[in-house]
Amino acid sequence: MAQRPAQRPAPEPERASRRSQVIIGVIVGLIVGLVISLISGFWLWLAAGAAVGLAFGSFIKPPVK
């Protein structure tokens, strides 16, 4: 069997791009939470949307330049 070449570790994204990714995630989460809370009349969707946006923004890896 042929051996696979050693893989290099993926380059880490810059700190500023990760920070902007988290901020964009929170903003999108707030907007989605606001829309859902306006539709349903339950204001806690705003906090839930912010939490989901924060989680999404921190888990997704921003593109490396």
PyMOL commands that set and color helices and strands:
alter all, ss='L'
color gray80, all
select helices_A, chain A and resi 15-40+45-59
alter helices_A, ss='H'
color red, helices_A
deselect
rebuild
show_as cartoon
